[in-house]
Amino acid sequence: MGELLAVSGEFDEEWQERALCAQTDPEAFFPEKGGSTREAKQICNSCEVRSECLEYALGHDERFGIWGGLSERERRRLKRRVV
């Protein structure tokens, strides 16, 4: 399915292969409610595809986890400012 979407231009997973989170424990990026996001955000801060990740999360309305260095709440605030 991912190949089909990539061909149509709707989904480009190439950036995901270069993401630092793909090389670390995914649980850090999906903490329990009230859990720390510090570890995930530190990883995101040094990731070369952080902007692509954030763009993807905003475009796909990701509601859970740390994407592009921002929590779901932070992404919601960002969307409100942009819209």
MODELLER restraints for C-alpha pairs under 7 A, 6 or more apart:
rsr = mdl.restraints
at = mdl.atoms
rsr.add(forms.Gaussian(group=physical.xy_distance, feature=features.Distance(at['CA:5:A'], at['CA:11:A']), mean=5.30, stdev=0.5))
rsr.add(forms.Gaussian(group=physical.xy_distance, feature=features.Distance(at['CA:6:A'], at['CA:12:A']), mean=5.30, stdev=0.5))
rsr.add(forms.Gaussian(group=physical.xy_distance, feature=features.Distance(at['CA:15:A'], at['CA:49:A']), mean=6.18, stdev=0.5))
rsr.add(forms.Gaussian(group=physical.xy_distance, feature=features.Distance(at['CA:15:A'], at['CA:52:A']), mean=6.96, stdev=0.5))
rsr.add(forms.Gaussian(group=physical.xy_distance, feature=features.Distance(at['CA:19:A'], at['CA:47:A']), mean=6.36, stdev=0.5))
rsr.add(forms.Gaussian(group=physical.xy_distance, feature=features.Distance(at['CA:19:A'], at['CA:49:A']), mean=5.94, stdev=0.5))
rsr.add(forms.Gaussian(group=physical.xy_distance, feature=features.Distance(at['CA:20:A'], at['CA:43:A']), mean=6.79, stdev=0.5))
rsr.add(forms.Gaussian(group=physical.xy_distance, feature=features.Distance(at['CA:20:A'], at['CA:47:A']), mean=5.76, stdev=0.5))
rsr.add(forms.Gaussian(group=physical.xy_distance, feature=features.Distance(at['CA:28:A'], at['CA:39:A']), mean=6.55, stdev=0.5))
rsr.add(forms.Gaussian(group=physical.xy_distance, feature=features.Distance(at['CA:28:A'], at['CA:40:A']), mean=5.51, stdev=0.5))
rsr.add(forms.Gaussian(group=physical.xy_distance, feature=features.Distance(at['CA:29:A'], at['CA:40:A']), mean=5.34, stdev=0.5))
rsr.add(forms.Gaussian(group=physical.xy_distance, feature=features.Distance(at['CA:29:A'], at['CA:65:A']), mean=5.30, stdev=0.5))
rsr.add(forms.Gaussian(group=physical.xy_distance, feature=features.Distance(at['CA:29:A'], at['CA:66:A']), mean=5.04, stdev=0.5))
rsr.add(forms.Gaussian(group=physical.xy_distance, feature=features.Distance(at['CA:30:A'], at['CA:64:A']), mean=6.82, stdev=0.5))
rsr.add(forms.Gaussian(group=physical.xy_distance, feature=features.Distance(at['CA:30:A'], at['CA:65:A']), mean=4.37, stdev=0.5))
rsr.add(forms.Gaussian(group=physical.xy_distance, feature=features.Distance(at['CA:30:A'], at['CA:66:A']), mean=6.55, stdev=0.5))
rsr.add(forms.Gaussian(group=physical.xy_distance, feature=features.Distance(at['CA:31:A'], at['CA:37:A']), mean=6.73, stdev=0.5))
rsr.add(forms.Gaussian(group=physical.xy_distance, feature=features.Distance(at['CA:40:A'], at['CA:66:A']), mean=6.79, stdev=0.5))
rsr.add(forms.Gaussian(group=physical.xy_distance, feature=features.Distance(at['CA:41:A'], at['CA:69:A']), mean=4.88, stdev=0.5))
rsr.add(forms.Gaussian(group=physical.xy_distance, feature=features.Distance(at['CA:44:A'], at['CA:50:A']), mean=6.14, stdev=0.5))
rsr.add(forms.Gaussian(group=physical.xy_distance, feature=features.Distance(at['CA:44:A'], at['CA:68:A']), mean=6.18, stdev=0.5))
rsr.add(forms.Gaussian(group=physical.xy_distance, feature=features.Distance(at['CA:44:A'], at['CA:69:A']), mean=4.98, stdev=0.5))
rsr.add(forms.Gaussian(group=physical.xy_distance, feature=features.Distance(at['CA:45:A'], at['CA:69:A']), mean=6.51, stdev=0.5))
rsr.add(forms.Gaussian(group=physical.xy_distance, feature=features.Distance(at['CA:50:A'], at['CA:68:A']), mean=4.58, stdev=0.5))
rsr.add(forms.Gaussian(group=physical.xy_distance, feature=features.Distance(at['CA:50:A'], at['CA:69:A']), mean=6.93, stdev=0.5))
rsr.add(forms.Gaussian(group=physical.xy_distance, feature=features.Distance(at['CA:51:A'], at['CA:68:A']), mean=6.01, stdev=0.5))
rsr.add(forms.Gaussian(group=physical.xy_distance, feature=features.Distance(at['CA:53:A'], at['CA:67:A']), mean=5.92, stdev=0.5))
rsr.add(forms.Gaussian(group=physical.xy_distance, feature=features.Distance(at['CA:53:A'], at['CA:68:A']), mean=4.83, stdev=0.5))
rsr.add(forms.Gaussian(group=physical.xy_distance, feature=features.Distance(at['CA:54:A'], at['CA:67:A']), mean=5.50, stdev=0.5))
rsr.add(forms.Gaussian(group=physical.xy_distance, feature=features.Distance(at['CA:54:A'], at['CA:68:A']), mean=4.02, stdev=0.5))
rsr.add(forms.Gaussian(group=physical.xy_distance, feature=features.Distance(at['CA:57:A'], at['CA:67:A']), mean=6.19, stdev=0.5))
rsr.add(forms.Gaussian(group=physical.xy_distance, feature=features.Distance(at['CA:63:A'], at['CA:72:A']), mean=5.61, stdev=0.5))
rsr.add(forms.Gaussian(group=physical.xy_distance, feature=features.Distance(at['CA:64:A'], at['CA:72:A']), mean=5.92, stdev=0.5))
rsr.add(forms.Gaussian(group=physical.xy_distance, feature=features.Distance(at['CA:65:A'], at['CA:71:A']), mean=6.19, stdev=0.5))
rsr.add(forms.Gaussian(group=physical.xy_distance, feature=features.Distance(at['CA:65:A'], at['CA:72:A']), mean=6.47, stdev=0.5))
rsr.add(forms.Gaussian(group=physical.xy_distance, feature=features.Distance(at['CA:66:A'], at['CA:72:A']), mean=6.84, stdev=0.5))
